[in-house]
Structure formats: structure tokens, C-alpha cells
């Protein structure tokens, strides 16, 4: 490759990496916001006896 081709490739790579980093940061911020809204993630709402496809049990048998 020529020098200008290498430079253009490096610029494209740098731009792609910057966009990837921005996207990952945005996803992480979204996950943090979800954690603040539902800190348990639904796992604490399930009875230990409830299977993966079963609805949460209310515990008031």
C-alpha cells in the first residue's frame, strides 16, 4: 500500500474505534440507569423453587 492509503486506513480505523468506544460507553450508561431503576434485576423477586420458565411466586401460600 502507498503512504496515503495507509494514512486513510489508519484514519478510518481510528474513527471506527472512537465510534465503538462511544457506543460502548452509551450502553454502559444505559445499563447503569437500568440498575438504578431495578437494582435486583428481577432475581430477588423469584422464589428459589421457581424454575427459569416459571413466574415468580408470591410466597403467601
C-alpha positions in Angstrom: 0.0 0.0 0.0 1.0 3.5 -0.5 1.7 6.0 2.2 -1.6 7.9 1.7 -3.5 4.6 1.6 -2.0 3.6 4.9 -2.9 7.0 6.3 -6.5 6.8 5.1 -6.8 3.3 6.6 -5.4 4.4 9.9 -7.9 7.4 10.0 -10.8 5.0 9.2 -9.7 2.6 11.9 -9.3 5.4 14.5 -12.8 6.8 13.6 -14.3 3.3 13.9 -12.6 2.8 17.3 -13.9 6.1 18.5 -17.4 5.3 17.5 -17.2 1.9 19.1 -16.0 3.4 22.3 -18.8 5.9 22.3 -21.3 3.2 21.7 -19.9 1.0 24.5 -20.0 3.9 26.9 -23.6 4.7 26.0 -24.5 1.1 26.5 -22.8 1.1 29.9 -24.6 4.2 30.9 -27.9 2.6 29.9 -27.1 -0.5 32.0 -26.3 1.7 35.0 -29.6 3.5 34.6 -31.5 0.2 34.5 -29.6 -0.9 37.6 -30.8 2.2 39.4 -34.4 1.6 38.4 -34.4 -2.1 39.1 -31.4 -2.9 41.3 -32.5 -6.5 42.0 -32.7 -7.3 38.3 -35.8 -9.4 39.0 -33.7 -12.2 40.5 -34.7 -11.4 44.1 -38.4 -11.5 43.2 -38.2 -15.2 42.4 -38.6 -18.0 44.8 -35.6 -20.3 44.8 -38.0 -23.1 43.8 -39.2 -21.2 40.7 -37.7 -22.5 37.5 -36.4 -20.4 34.6 -39.8 -20.5 32.7 -42.0 -20.1 35.8 -43.5 -16.9 37.0 -42.3 -15.5 40.4 -44.1 -17.0 43.4 -45.8 -14.6 45.8 -44.7 -16.6 48.9 -48.2 -16.3 50.6 -49.2 -19.9 50.3 
